[in-house]
Amino acid sequence: GLEQEVREKAYLLWEQEGRLEGRSDEYWHRAQDQHLRERAYVLWQQEGEPECRAEENLRQVREFESL
């Protein structure tokens, strides 16, 4: 699910940046943000790439994921 995908992204970020210790929260939040933006982008594409909808889709995805 969402948590596992975010965990894997956070781990990849951590590895890419040299395995810096003490920044797990930062990596988690960055990975979560990337994941949500990717989902919003897919939604935007599925809607036919309408102008001025990308930010609205991101807001909707964030609301949905927080439930």
N, C-alpha and C positions, 0 to 999 in steps of 0.2 A: 504494500500500500504506500501511501504518501510518506509515512515516516521512514520506511526502508529506502525509498528513492532519495529522500533528502539526506539520510545518513550516508548513502553511497556517494552522493555528490559532495558532501562535506568532506568525506575521507579523501576523495580525489583532489579537492582544493588543497587540503592539508598536505598531501604528498607533493603536489605541483609547486607549492610554495616552500618546500624544504623541511616539512614536518616540524613546524614551529610549535612549541609547547605553550600552554596557557591561553590559547585563543579559540578554544572549541566553540564557544558561543558565537563568535564572529563567523567561523566557518559554517556553523549550523544556519545562521540567519542568511548568510549569502547564498548557501545552497537552496534554502527554502525560497528565497526571492527568485533565484534562477528558475527553479521548478515552476513556480506560479507564473512567471513571465512566459515560459515555454508553453504552458497550457493555454494562457490567454492568446498567444500568437496562433496556436492551432485553431482555437475558437474563431479568431478573427479571419483566418484563412477559410474556414468552413462557411463563414457568412459571406464570402465573396470579396473579402478585403475592402470593406466600406471605409471611406474617409472618416476620420474623427471618431472611430469606434475602438481603437486599440486600448486607450486608457480605460474606457468603460468596461471592456472585456476583462482587463486586469483587475479592476475593482470587483467585478462579479465573481471572478475566480477566487479572489482572496476571501470574499464573504462566504462563498460556498465551502471553501476549505476550512474555514474557522468554525463551521457548525459541528 
